[in-house]
Amino acid sequence: MRGSDWMKDRNLLLAYVIAGILTLAFQIWWRSFECGDACALSYTKAVISSVVWPLSWVALLMGHL
């Protein structure tokens, strides 16, 4: 693997991780208003959503359009 390919892959991974962290923060903030007594389950779902963040953003936006 050439150096530039490695850096491109590394930058893509870094962008994904940063977006995942931002999504996790947003999901926890969003769910904290609605979770009631089931916060642990809701926050677990937030972690899963942040891992697959591209799909979670699409689902969130489609649900609120």
N, C-alpha and C positions, 0 to 999 in steps of 0.2 A: 504494500500500500504506500503510495506516495505521501509526502508530508502534507500537501494541500488537501488531499482527500481525507486524511486523518483529521485535520483541523476543521474541515467542513462537517464531518460526522460529529466531531466533538461539539462544535457550535450548535448543531441541530439538537443534540442531546441536551445541552445546557439550556437552550430555549424551551424544550419540552419540559424539563425539570422546573424551570422558573414559572412557566405557565401552569404547571401542575400545582405548585405551591400557592400561586395566586388564586387558582380555582379552589383549592382546599380552604383557604382563608375566606373566600366569598361564600362557599357552600356552608361552612360552619356559621358564618354571620347570618346568612339567609335562614338556615334551619333553626337557629337559636330562638327565633321569634315564634316558631310553630311547633316545636317538639314536645312541649308539655312534659309528661312523665317519661317519655321514651327517648330522651336525648342521646343515650349511649347508642341505641340502634340507629338513630338518625345521623349521628356523627360517624358511625361506621359506614353508612351509605355515602356520606360525604367524602370519606377517604377513597372509597371505590370509585366514586364519580371523578375525583381529581386525577386518578390514574388514567382514566379514559376520557380526559377532559374534552377532547374535540367533540365527542358525541354528546357529552353532558351539556355543553354550550348550545349545541343545535337543539337538543330536547328542551332546554330551558327557554330559549328564544322562541321556539315553535309553540310552546305552551302559553306564552305571554303575548303573542301577536294578535 
